[in-house]
Amino acid sequence: MSKTKVLSPSLTGNNDALVRNLAGALAAEHVSITERKRRAMGKIVRLRPSR
């Protein structure tokens, strides 16, 4: 087990893939940080100007 750890929070998996490769290149342990409850992805709201 390596003393070096690389931590990665990731909601979509993009950061996780990047950091997994980085940890492999550094011969470090990869630790993925996850949330207990999955977040709802927000939607963009278009505001109309008041008349």
Protein Blocks (a to p, Z undefined) as FASTA:
>chain_A
ZZbdcddddfkommmmmmmmmmmmnopacdddddfbdcdddddddddddZZ
